[in-house]
Amino acid sequence: MDLGTRYIGPSGIDPIMNRIANLLPKLGISVMGSRLLAVRGRKSGEWRTTMVNLMVREDGARFLVAPRGHTQWVRNLRVAGGGELRLGRKVEAFAATEIADADKVPMLRLYLRKWGWEVGKFFEGVTKDATDEELAAIAPGFPVFQIK
């Protein structure tokens, strides 16, 4: 699989679980930093939403990681350059900058430390304890955006 186009779509009961997970931030419930990401569709211009884990580093910098790879929200965010994070009635507009593959290793490690229990299956055996080289090798398949 080409890591530059890697995408793992929902399967099995994923669509049902995704509907439930997307409902929680709409109701104002955040589980470990979850938010509803809203991004304008790159073709339709309509708002598209999905639940994401908002990762905040110790220095306050904030990131979105795409564990399933180059998803529709990733493609839309690249074109739109920003979007909204929603939690209940709170809406926060943001601008996004994609992180270069060479700079993703610390973000991927932190993401796996916090949410590996939830998204580990998408990392195909790579864990928070992986070497920097192992994380660098998979980096092209995991888009990361800094948001401001």
C-alpha positions, 0 to 999 in steps of 0.5 A: 500500500502506498502510504501517501494514499493510505486510507482505512475505511469503516467496516463491520460495526464501525459505521454504527459506532461512528454515528454514536461517537459523532453524537457525543460532541453534538451533545456537548460531551467530550471524551478525552478531548474529542470534538466534532470537526466541521470542514467545507466539502472541497466539491460541494462547499457543504459542511461535513462533520466527523468526530476527531481527537484534539491533541494538545501538547504540553506547550499548548500547540494543538493538532489533528491526526488522521489515524485512518489515513487520507480520509475525506476530511483530510482532503477537504481540510487541505483544500479549505485550509481550516474549519471548525471544532464543535462541542455542543453549542461552542464553535471554534473556527481554526486555520490548519497547517499540514505537518511535514512527514519528517516532523510527525514522529513526536506527534504520532508518539503522543497520539498513540500514548493518549489514544492508542487504546482506541485507534491502535488497530489503524496503526497496524502493530506500531505502538507508542513504544515504536522507535523513531525510525518505525514512526518515521516509516509510517508517517506518510500514511498518517496526516497531521495538522496543526490548528490555530 
